[in-house]
Amino acid sequence: MPDGPERQARAKNSRTVLAFDFGVKRIGVAVGEPELGTAHPLAPISAPGFDAIGKLVAEWRPAQLVIGLPIAANGEHPLARRVERFARQLEGRFHIPVARVDERFSSVEAESRLRGMKRTSIDSVAAQLLLQQYFDEAA
């Protein structure tokens, strides 16, 4: 993705936000528009997923990316460093700002909403909840 005027023009024309719930095997994905304040789950992708994310970026042309940052109540979450590295890689590859959102309860909430559904559905619903939280906090 180019820097400079083209990136700024794209950001002006698009307010779309893509969100990711990082996992070692799968990455949940959601998309939304801040003006509407709603997020929708997309199909999850296999980790690390940079090719698939590149296709999503080309399709949705987001102005912002959001990633859930795992925070443990009693110290650092085991995935926190991997997630932060993934966030920096997203910024470096796609030149789109990446916001970090506390994801402590997104997977638990997704599981409670989707009891009995496939695990892959839960990953993207967790991403949807992260994006919804991001919109709610920005409002």
N, C-alpha and C positions, 0 to 999 in steps of 0.2 A: 504494500500500500504506500502511495506517495505521501510525502510531507508537504507542508506549505499551503499555497492557495487551493489546490485541489482538495486537500483534506478539509480545509475550512469550509469550502463550498459544500462538500458532502455533509459535514456536520450541520450546516445551516438548513439543508434540504431534508435531512432525516433526523428525526428525534427517536427513532427506534432504538431499543435497548435489548441486547441479548444477555441472558444470565446462564451461569454454569454452576452445577453442583458437582464438584470434582470427586471422583472416586478412582480407585486403583484400576478397576476393570471397566467401569462405565462412567460417563459424564452425563448428568441430566442437563437438559437444555430447555430454556423458556424464552419467549419473546414478548415484548410489550411496548406500549406507547405511553410516555409519561402524561400526555394531555388527557388520556382516558383513564390513567391510573390503574389499568388492568394488565395482567400477564396471562399468557397461555402456554401450556407445556407443548414442546415439540418432541420428536422422537429422540431418545438418548443416543449417544454415540459411544463407540469403543475408545477407551483411553489408550494413548494420550490424545488422539483425535485431532491433531493439527490440520490434516488434510480436510477432514469433515468440517472443522470449524472454518477453514478457509472458504469452503463452499457456502456455509451459512452466512459468512460475512459478505460474500459476493451477492448472495440472494437478498439478504435483508438490509444490507448497507447501514449497519448500526452506527450511531454517533457515540455510543457508550456500551461498555461491557461491564457485567457485574459478576463477581465470583463469591461464593460462600466461603468465609474463612472460619475454620473450626477452632473454637475456643473452649478449652476445658475449664470447668469450675475450679479445679485444683491445680492449675498450672498449664503448661503447653500441651496441646492435643498432639498425638503422635503424627497426624497428617499435616499439621500446620506449616511446617517448612516446605513440604512438597507442594502444598496449595499455593503458598507465596511464590515459590519458584515458577509454578504454572502461570500465575498471574503476571509475573515479570516477562515470561516467554510470550504470553498473549500480547502484552504491550509492545514488545520488541518486534514481533512478527507482523502484527497488523496495524501498528501505530494508531491504536484507538485507546483512549483512557479506560482503565479498569478500576472500578470501585470495589472495595471489599466490604462485605456485609456479614455480620455475626450470624453464623448458621447453626448455633447451638440446638435449636429446636425444630429446624425445618424438616429433617428426615423423620423425626418422631411424629410431627404433625402430619406429614405426608402419609406415613404408615397408618396413622389412626383414621385418616380420611379414606384410605384405599384398602382397607382390610380385605384380604382374599384376592387382590389383584396381583399381577406379575410384578416382580421386583423392578423390571425396567420401567414400568409406569411410575413407580414410586420415585425413582431418580429424577425424572423430569418434573413431577409434581413438586418435589423438593426445590428444584430450580425455580419453578413458578412462584412458590412461597417466598423464596429469597428475593425475587424481583418485585413481588408485591410489597414486601417489607421495605425494599429500597425506595419504591414510589411513595409509600406511606410516610417514611422518615423525611423525604424531600418535600412533602406537602406542607 
